[in-house]
Amino acid sequence: MTETQAAFVNDVEDADPGVGPEDDSSDSIIEAGSLVEIRKGSIYSYGIVLGHSYVNGRIWHLSLISSGEVIQHVEADAYIGVPRMAARDLTVRAGTGATPMDRIETNARVEILKYLREAETAINRAFMAIGRKNVTLYNKVQAKDPDEWASVSLAMAAFILCDWKPESWPTLIAAHKYIMSRPLEFVPDIKSQRLALMYDVRPKNHVIKLQRVMDMVRTRSPELEAFIEKARGLILNAREKASESVDEPPSRVVIKDIEFSLDDRTILDVLHLALRRTRNISIDPFSGVVTSIIKRIGLYAHKVVDDVCLRQFLVEMGEMAPWEDIVAQRKELNLDLMPGEESQRLRDQDALVKRSLSSMRTSQEKAKQPLGPEDLYDRDPVEHLRHDFGSLPVYVIDDVSAEELDDGLSVEPDLNEPGSAWIHVHIADPTAVLPPTHAVSEAARQIGSSAYFIHRTWPMLPPSLTHNRLSLGSYSRKGEPEPVLTFSFKVDAEGRMVDYDVKAGLIRNVKRADYDSVDRLLGNRGAQFGYPFGAPQTPEVSHEPVLETRDVENIRLMDDLTRRFRQRNRQTLNPFVFSASMATLLANTKPIHGAPTTPSWNASYYRGFPNLTYQVYSQKIVERGSRLLVADCMKTASRVASRWFAAKGVPMLRRSARPPIAFEDHRDIERLVARMDEDGFVDHAEFLQSNLHVPPVEYVLEPAIHWSMGIPEGEGYVRVTSPLRRYNDLVAHWQIKDALLRPNASTRLFTPGWLTTYATEVLANEKLWKYSERTHRTQWTLMYIKRFLDHPNPPSDRVNPLQSLSAYITKPSHKRDLLTNQVPCHVPSLGISGTIVTPKTTNIPIGQYVNVRVKDIQVGLKAVFILELCGGA
């Protein structure tokens, strides 16, 4: 294997174990015949995609590069592409093996290499044209504010850099080459560079500070030597304080008699900037500076200077809290990190809401004018269409700590059809006041969804608007009717959905209850969460709801109806569901803040750690009792929405998931179906052994299949049940309102073209947030376990779940160094994934369980759980 092939074959970046059918196979496929630039670190090459393979749960692309080698790489390694550079039939004739199998493949590859070399010549010619123009791109595109990031598209960069055919693909690729050669100034888009073709532009002050510190390191300046001496003392003091305060609540202590100079602050700022998530596709301009400074301090001699070491250094310097959440700081998430009482963004948001509410239109003249970015609806657009549900009880069942209440359930037996009844799913209706043109709506689109992190929640919509007007119960607390969108379905005695409806509604009799209380009232066995390090010391207070006998009978009836419908539904597709255990932490108090967001001129150190409870759960654990009842109703409401859109001829995005594909033996699927339990779950380890490919989730306009939910082709699934926390659901609500108000219109508020473009945005956002939330949970759970292991004086009676660990293998091993391999695995009792370090000669099949023990825990930009084998398998 050549150096280039080796650089791409072990792709572990962003790798996570499959935790559910919709989380696998998120890579998209680049068309065969496309010209691509593939890049990993300082190694990059141009190639033409010959084809694809599916290996160990991932789609791999096989590209022929100019040296004649075939490189195996993932879609994310392709940073720019030109489709159809070579004809499809030519790539088929070329084959995908490491070497040609016959003369036909050899001749085809020779022809492809001619295209490739001609392409490289055209790119080099364009690059020379850029050099002749001699424009400094950075000066043209940097932000006006020297502390703000900017962005530039590839098309704009090419237009600035080159006068010769700036729109042509050779010039675009040459402009990309120019940008990638300047990592001090530009950073490629972190989400999907090949699709976005966008680049972040570093703030001017970041560049100046980094250049200043580079000069300090190169000249061994007295200012740097003074910083290093000061740092040694602060680090040793921080270590002592951390050890003596391990069981204390979290606190920050400012050292008033030690101040940072301007040069100290510049060095610390640069080290902060170095701890930023990037992908391994370009030279890191910070690495040399970080390594030099930390090594010269001399207190990390046994460590590799990487992001793990850098994080520890910043914690011990008092620049980060030991519990600091690195994921939330990622630029691409754009989360407001300031505490609520200090946040200018939140103050501006609240002021916007206040202005909008106070200036709601009342006059007929104003109502005829187009809505502006601060205009709410002066009156409910569908007020005249609302169905009044009167005194019908509506049950809002959620967690005790739920902040955004957006769904309630009610039931109406059909007296003319014994055994049949209507279930009404009432969804909070923010679009009764919020138009798509409002600035709040645009901000919601930017974030995409609410962010529920262990230490803090970032709601999609302003709490000042949600809690007073939009959340279910906000009107009924004031004795007023509650506007909702209601998705109704009728289930007969055989468990069939025989009718459905969607209507704007009013509800007046809202009754709130929590899951655990409802389960106790019904005698159900609710969710049984795992607490490997001990149950919560102060569990959530569960208040018994004020429910009458009739209420309990109503909830029992809904439970029975959804059970019948679920069983009937399984006869259609009978999908299996696999779900690995997952871990999270429960915080006694939120939010938990880290270090101050503005730089401090005084040194500081941290004591203690937040009080947290380690919880293990899975889809199989959670979908029980009242949680399953609510989940089933929400899924069915989304099916009803898809049916309604189709019947009305109104375009809308459906979430689609196709069935697994067996590449090796079609009987693998049959074997898994045979091993399903009564609820449709299969063991995750057994699923991995079957080597099935789960196609990626798609958003399509057609009512397509959603296999894992048992939704057949022709019915479809439209997300509508969480408009307070998902922008996509808001889009569906606006589209429904448009259809209700203009039933005979030839065009809709959101056209098929707009929705198709928006689908790409939705998928990119979902991928970003899923990855961020998984990485966030892993960081916090491994910080918890590391503190558990490092406790200087553990209580003699504490529970130690780390003494006996079992893991199953999730992927094949790959090379770690000359003597060892690393094997991805999952530890079900802890709900986290890890890596087992084994001798090179060790081979463990996927899905096999082995006994392991903890070898190391590394917490940096990503947290890694490193294990080693112990005892027998």
Residue pairs with C-beta under 8 A, 6 or more apart in sequence:
1 9
2 67
2 69
3 43
4 43
4 45
4 65
4 67
4 69
4 71
5 69
5 71
5 72
7 40
7 41
7 43
8 38
8 40
8 71
8 72
8 73
8 74
8 77
9 72
9 814
10 814
10 815
11 58
11 73
11 74
11 76
11 77
12 814
13 76
13 279
13 280
14 76
14 771
15 811
15 824
16 23
16 771
16 774
16 833
17 580
17 810
17 811
17 824
17 826
17 833
18 24
18 57
18 578
18 580
18 684
18 687
18 688
18 694
18 810
19 579
19 580
19 582
19 774
20 577
20 578
20 579
20 619
20 708
21 575
21 577
21 578
21 657
21 660
21 694
21 707
21 708
22 657
22 697
22 708
23 770
24 57
24 694
24 696
25 57
25 58
25 59
25 693
25 694
25 695
25 696
26 696
26 697
26 767
27 58
27 59
27 74
27 75
27 76
27 696
28 75
28 696
29 52
29 59
29 61
29 75
30 36
30 49
30 61
30 75
30 78
30 81
30 194
31 49
31 83
31 84
32 49
32 50
32 51
32 52
32 88
32 91
32 92
33 48
33 49
33 83
33 84
33 85
33 86
33 87
33 88
33 90
33 91
34 48
34 49
34 81
34 82
34 83
34 84
34 85
35 46
35 47
35 48
35 81
35 82
35 85
35 86
35 116
35 119
35 169
36 46
36 47
36 48
36 49
36 61
36 63
36 78
36 79
36 80
36 81
36 82
36 194
37 44
37 45
37 46
37 78
37 79
37 80
37 81
37 173
37 176
38 44
38 45
38 46
38 47
38 63
38 65
38 71
38 73
38 77
38 78
38 79
39 77
39 79
39 180
39 281
39 282
40 73
40 77
40 280
40 281
41 280
41 281
41 282
41 283
42 282
42 283
44 79
44 180
44 281
45 65
45 66
45 67
45 71
46 65
46 66
46 116
46 119
46 120
46 123
47 63
47 64
47 65
47 66
47 71
47 116
48 63
48 64
48 85
48 86
48 91
48 112
48 115
48 116
49 61
49 62
49 63
49 91
50 62
50 63
50 64
50 70
50 91
50 94
50 95
50 96
50 112
51 61
51 62
51 91
51 92
51 96
52 59
52 60
52 61
52 62
53 59
53 60
53 62
53 72
53 96
54 60
54 663
54 693
56 811
56 812
56 846
57 688
57 693
57 811
58 74
59 74
59 75
60 72
60 73
60 74
61 72
61 73
61 74
61 75
61 78
62 70
62 71
62 72
62 96
63 70
63 71
63 73
63 78
64 70
64 71
64 94
64 109
64 112
64 113
64 116
65 71
65 116
66 113
66 116
66 117
66 120
68 109
68 113
69 98
70 96
70 97
70 98
75 194
76 192
76 279
77 281
78 194
79 176
79 180
79 188
79 193
79 194
79 281
80 154
80 172
80 173
80 176
80 193
80 194
80 197
81 194
82 119
82 169
82 173
85 115
85 116
85 119
86 111
86 112
86 115
90 108
90 111
90 112
91 108
91 112
93 104
93 105
93 107
93 108
94 100
94 105
94 108
94 109
94 112
95 101
95 105
95 108
97 105
100 106
100 109
119 170
122 170
123 170
123 173
123 174
123 177
124 174
125 170
126 162
126 164
126 165
126 168
126 170
126 171
126 173
126 174
127 174
127 177
127 178
129 162
129 163
129 164
129 171
129 174
130 161
130 162
130 171
130 174
130 175
130 178
133 161
133 162
133 163
135 160
135 161
137 152
137 157
137 160
137 161
137 178
137 179
137 182
137 185
138 182
138 185
138 186
138 201
138 207
140 160
141 150
141 152
141 156
141 157
141 160
141 201
142 150
142 201
142 202
142 203
142 204
143 149
143 150
143 201
143 203
143 204
145 203
146 203
146 204
146 205
146 208
147 203
147 205
148 203
149 200
149 201
149 202
149 203
149 331
150 200
150 201
150 203
151 198
151 199
151 200
151 201
152 186
152 198
152 199
152 201
153 197
153 198
153 199
154 172
154 175
154 176
154 179
154 197
154 198
154 199
155 166
155 167
155 172
155 197
157 175
157 178
157 179
157 199
158 166
158 167
158 171
158 172
158 174
158 175
159 166
159 167
161 175
161 178
162 171
162 174
162 175
164 171
165 171
166 172
166 175
172 197
179 186
179 188
179 199
180 186
180 188
180 281
180 282
183 282
183 283
183 284
183 285
184 202
184 207
184 210
184 211
184 285
185 201
185 202
185 207
186 199
186 200
186 201
186 202
187 199
187 200
187 202
187 278
188 199
188 200
188 279
188 281
188 282
189 196
189 197
189 198
189 199
189 200
190 277
190 278
190 279
190 330
190 331
190 332
191 332
191 764
191 767
191 768
192 764
193 281
195 760
195 764
200 331
206 273
209 266
209 269
209 270
209 273
210 270
210 273
210 285
210 286
210 289
212 266
213 266
213 267
213 270
213 289
213 293
214 288
214 289
215 221
216 223
216 224
216 263
216 267
217 224
217 288
217 289
217 292
217 293
223 261
223 263
224 263
224 267
224 293
226 261
226 263
226 264
227 261
227 263
227 264
227 267
227 293
228 293
228 296
228 297
230 258
230 264
230 603
231 297
231 317
232 297
232 298
232 299
234 255
234 258
234 316
234 317
234 318
234 603
234 605
235 297
235 299
235 313
235 316
235 317
236 299
237 605
238 315
238 316
238 317
238 318
238 605
238 606
239 316
241 253
241 605
241 606
241 607
242 322
242 605
242 606
242 607
243 792
245 607
245 608
246 608
246 609
246 787
246 791
246 792
246 793
247 608
248 607
248 608
248 609
249 608
249 609
249 610
249 611
250 321
250 323
250 592
250 606
250 607
250 608
250 609
250 610
251 606
251 607
251 608
252 318
252 321
252 595
252 604
252 605
252 606
252 607
253 604
253 605
253 606
253 607
254 600
254 602
254 603
254 604
255 318
255 602
255 603
255 604
255 605
256 602
258 602
258 603
259 601
259 602
259 603
260 268
260 600
260 601
260 602
260 603
265 599
265 601
267 293
268 317
268 319
268 599
269 599
270 286
270 289
271 290
271 293
271 310
271 313
271 314
271 319
272 314
272 319
273 286
274 284
274 286
274 287
274 289
274 290
274 310
275 307
275 310
275 311
275 314
275 326
275 860
275 861
276 329
276 330
276 331
276 861
277 326
277 330
277 861
278 284
290 305
290 310
291 305
294 300
294 305
294 309
294 310
294 313
295 301
295 305
297 313
300 309
300 312
300 313
303 309
303 312
306 860
307 860
307 861
307 862
308 858
308 859
308 860
309 860
310 860
311 320
311 326
311 859
311 860
311 861
314 320
315 321
315 322
315 324
315 606
317 603
318 595
318 600
318 603
318 604
318 605
318 606
319 595
320 594
320 595
321 593
321 594
321 595
321 606
322 606
322 609
322 783
323 455
323 592
323 594
323 609
323 610
323 783
324 594
324 595
325 453
325 454
325 455
325 456
325 594
325 776
325 779
325 780
326 779
326 860
326 861
327 333
327 453
327 772
327 775
327 776
327 779
328 335
328 337
328 451
328 453
328 455
328 456
328 776
329 335
329 337
330 772
332 768
333 451
333 768
333 772
334 446
334 447
335 451
335 458
336 343
336 345
336 346
336 458
337 594
337 597
338 344
338 345
338 346
338 597
339 591
339 593
340 346
340 591
349 440
349 443
349 462
349 464
350 462
350 464
352 374
352 439
352 440
352 462
353 440
353 462
353 464
353 465
354 464
355 374
356 374
356 375
356 376
356 438
356 440
357 376
359 374
359 375
360 376
360 377
360 378
361 367
361 375
361 378
362 378
366 378
367 378
370 437
371 377
371 435
371 437
371 438
372 437
373 437
373 438
373 439
373 442
374 438
374 439
375 435
375 437
375 438
376 433
376 434
376 435
376 438
377 432
377 433
377 434
377 435
380 386
380 432
380 433
380 483
381 432
381 737
381 741
382 432
382 504
382 737
382 740
382 741
385 503
385 504
385 740
385 741
386 483
386 503
386 504
386 505
386 506
387 486
387 503
387 504
387 505
387 506
388 481
388 505
388 506
388 508
389 410
389 424
389 426
389 486
389 505
389 506
389 507
389 508
390 508
390 509
391 508
391 509
392 410
392 412
392 424
392 507
392 509
393 410
393 509
393 511
393 550
393 551
393 554
394 408
394 409
394 410
394 424
394 426
394 507
394 509
394 510
394 511
395 408
395 409
395 410
395 511
395 512
395 513
395 551
395 554
395 555
396 405
396 407
396 408
396 472
396 473
396 510
396 511
396 512
396 513
397 409
397 512
397 513
397 514
397 515
397 518
397 626
397 629
397 630
398 405
398 512
398 514
398 515
398 630
399 514
399 515
399 540
400 514
400 516
400 540
400 541
400 542
400 543
401 540
403 457
403 459
403 463
404 450
404 459
404 466
404 471
404 724
404 725
405 428
405 471
405 472
405 473
405 512
406 427
406 428
406 471
406 472
406 721
406 722
406 723
406 724
406 725
407 425
407 426
407 427
407 428
407 472
407 630
407 633
407 634
407 721
407 722
408 425
408 426
408 472
408 484
408 507
408 510
409 423
409 424
409 425
409 426
409 558
409 629
409 630
409 633
410 423
410 424
410 426
410 507
410 554
411 421
411 422
411 423
411 424
411 554
411 557
411 558
411 561
412 421
412 422
412 424
413 420
413 421
413 422
413 557
414 420
414 421
414 422
414 490
417 492
417 493
418 493
419 492
419 493
420 490
420 491
420 492
420 493
420 498
421 490
421 491
421 557
421 561
422 488
422 489
422 490
422 499
423 488
423 489
423 490
423 491
423 558
423 561
423 562
423 633
423 636
424 486
424 487
424 488
424 505
425 486
425 487
425 488
425 489
425 633
425 634
425 636
425 637
425 640
425 721
426 472
426 482
426 484
426 485
426 486
426 505
426 507
427 484
427 485
427 486
427 487
427 637
427 720
427 721
427 723
427 733
428 470
428 471
428 472
428 484
428 723
428 724
429 470
429 483
429 484
429 485
429 504
429 723
429 733
430 461
430 466
430 470
430 723
430 724
430 730
430 733
431 485
431 723
431 730
431 733
431 734
431 737
432 483
433 469
433 470
434 440
434 441
434 461
434 465
434 470
434 730
435 441
435 734
436 730
436 731
436 734
436 749
440 461
440 462
440 465
441 730
444 460
444 461
444 727
444 730
445 727
447 458
447 460
447 727
448 460
448 726
448 727
448 728
448 762
448 765
448 766
448 769
449 460
449 725
449 726
449 727
449 765
449 769
450 457
450 458
450 459
450 460
450 724
450 725
450 726
451 457
451 458
451 769
451 772
451 773
452 773
453 773
453 776
454 584
454 585
454 586
454 587
454 592
454 612
454 776
454 777
454 780
455 587
455 590
455 591
455 592
455 593
455 610
455 780
456 590
456 591
456 592
456 593
457 590
457 591
459 466
459 724
459 725
460 724
460 725
460 726
460 727
461 470
461 724
461 725
466 474
466 724
467 474
468 474
469 475
470 724
471 724
472 482
472 484
472 510
473 482
473 510
473 512
474 482
475 481
475 482
475 483
476 482
476 507
476 508
476 509
476 510
481 506
481 507
481 508
482 506
482 507
482 508
482 510
483 504
483 505
483 506
484 504
484 505
484 506
484 507
485 502
485 503
485 504
485 505
485 720
485 733
485 736
486 501
486 502
486 503
486 504
486 505
487 500
487 501
487 502
487 636
487 637
487 638
487 640
487 641
487 644
487 720
487 721
488 500
488 501
488 502
488 503
488 640
489 497
489 499
489 500
489 636
489 637
489 639
489 640
490 497
490 498
490 499
490 500
491 497
491 498
491 561
491 562
491 564
491 565
492 498
493 564
494 564
494 568
495 564
495 565
495 566
495 567
495 568
495 569
496 565
496 568
497 565
497 636
497 639
500 640
500 643
500 644
501 640
501 644
502 640
502 641
502 644
502 736
504 737
504 740
511 545
511 546
511 547
511 551
512 545
513 545
513 547
514 542
514 543
514 545
515 526
515 527
515 625
515 626
515 627
515 630
516 526
516 542
517 542
517 543
517 544
517 545
518 524
518 545
518 555
518 625
518 626
519 525
519 526
519 625
519 626
520 526
520 544
521 544
521 545
521 547
521 552
521 555
522 552
522 555
522 556
522 559
522 625
522 626
524 559
524 624
524 625
524 626
525 624
525 625
526 624
526 625
526 626
526 627
527 617
527 621
527 622
527 624
527 625
527 627
528 621
528 624
529 615
529 616
529 617
529 621
530 581
530 615
530 616
530 617
530 621
530 829
530 831
531 613
531 614
531 615
531 616
532 614
532 616
532 799
532 801
532 829
532 830
533 613
533 614
533 784
533 788
533 799
533 801
534 613
534 798
534 799
535 613
536 586
536 613
537 611
537 613
538 588
547 555
555 626
555 629
558 629
558 633
559 626
559 629
562 628
562 629
562 632
562 633
562 636
565 632
565 636
566 632
569 710
570 680
570 710
572 710
572 712
573 659
573 705
573 707
573 710
573 711
573 712
574 673
574 676
574 680
574 710
575 659
575 680
575 707
575 708
575 709
575 710
576 672
576 673
576 676
576 680
576 681
576 682
576 687
577 619
577 620
577 680
577 681
577 682
577 708
578 681
578 682
578 683
578 684
578 687
579 618
579 619
579 620
579 681
579 684
580 618
580 684
580 826
580 828
580 831
580 833
581 616
581 617
581 618
581 621
581 826
581 828
581 829
581 830
581 831
582 616
582 617
582 618
582 777
582 831
582 832
583 614
583 615
583 616
583 617
583 777
583 781
583 830
583 831
583 832
584 615
584 617
584 777
584 780
584 781
584 831
585 612
585 613
585 614
585 615
585 777
585 780
585 781
585 784
586 612
586 613
586 615
587 610
587 611
587 612
588 610
588 611
588 612
588 613
589 610
589 611
592 610
609 787
612 780
612 784
614 781
614 784
616 829
616 830
616 831
617 831
618 831
619 681
620 679
620 681
623 631
623 679
634 721
635 709
635 717
637 720
637 721
638 717
638 718
638 719
638 720
638 721
639 711
639 715
639 716
639 717
641 652
641 718
641 720
641 732
641 736
642 652
642 654
642 703
642 715
642 716
642 717
642 718
643 703
643 715
643 716
644 736
645 651
645 652
645 703
645 716
645 718
645 735
645 736
645 739
646 703
646 716
648 739
648 743
650 735
650 736
650 738
650 739
650 748
651 701
651 735
651 748
651 750
651 751
651 752
651 755
652 701
652 718
652 732
652 735
652 750
652 755
653 699
653 700
653 701
653 718
653 728
653 731
653 732
653 755
653 758
653 759
653 762
654 699
654 700
654 701
654 702
654 703
654 704
654 706
654 716
654 717
654 718
655 697
655 698
655 699
655 706
655 717
655 718
655 719
656 697
656 698
656 699
656 700
656 704
656 705
656 706
656 716
656 717
657 694
657 695
657 697
657 698
657 705
657 706
657 707
657 708
657 709
658 695
658 698
658 704
658 705
658 707
659 669
659 695
659 705
659 707
660 669
660 692
660 693
660 694
660 695
660 707
661 692
661 693
661 694
661 695
662 668
662 669
662 690
662 691
662 692
663 691
663 692
663 693
664 691
668 690
668 691
668 692
669 690
669 692
671 690
672 682
672 686
672 687
672 690
672 692
675 682
675 683
675 686
676 682
684 808
684 826
685 808
685 847
685 848
685 849
686 847
688 808
688 809
688 810
688 846
688 847
689 845
689 846
689 847
691 846
697 763
697 766
698 704
698 759
698 763
699 759
699 762
699 763
700 759
701 752
701 755
701 756
702 716
703 713
703 714
703 715
703 716
704 713
704 716
705 711
705 712
705 713
706 716
706 717
709 717
711 717
718 732
719 726
719 728
719 729
719 732
720 729
720 732
720 733
720 736
721 729
722 729
723 729
723 730
723 732
723 733
728 762
731 750
731 758
734 749
734 750
735 748
735 749
735 750
738 745
738 748
738 749
738 750
739 745
739 748
750 758
775 862
775 863
778 832
778 833
778 862
778 863
778 865
779 859
779 862
779 863
781 830
781 831
781 832
781 863
782 832
782 857
782 859
782 863
782 864
782 865
783 859
783 863
785 802
785 830
785 854
785 857
785 865
786 857
786 859
788 794
788 802
789 802
789 854
789 857
801 829
801 830
802 853
802 854
804 851
805 827
805 829
805 830
805 851
805 852
805 853
805 854
805 867
806 827
806 828
806 829
806 849
806 850
806 851
806 852
807 825
807 826
807 827
807 828
807 834
807 836
807 849
807 850
807 852
807 867
808 825
808 826
808 828
808 847
808 848
808 849
808 850
809 823
809 824
809 825
809 836
809 844
809 845
809 846
809 847
809 848
809 850
810 824
810 825
810 826
810 833
810 846
811 823
811 824
811 846
812 823
812 846
813 821
813 822
813 823
813 838
813 842
813 843
813 844
814 821
814 822
815 821
815 822
815 840
816 822
816 837
819 839
819 840
820 837
820 838
820 839
820 840
821 837
821 838
821 839
821 840
821 842
822 835
822 836
822 837
822 838
823 835
823 836
823 837
823 838
823 842
823 844
824 833
824 834
824 835
825 833
825 834
825 835
825 836
825 850
825 852
825 867
826 832
826 833
826 834
827 833
827 834
827 852
827 865
827 867
832 865
833 865
834 852
834 864
834 865
834 866
834 867
835 864
835 865
835 866
835 867
836 844
836 850
836 852
836 867
836 868
836 869
837 855
837 866
837 867
837 868
838 844
838 868
838 869
842 869
844 850
844 873
848 873
849 873
850 869
850 873
851 869
851 870
851 871
851 872
851 873
852 867
852 868
852 869
852 870
853 867
853 868
853 870
854 865
854 866
854 867
855 866
855 867
855 868
856 866
857 863
857 864
857 865
857 866
858 864
858 866
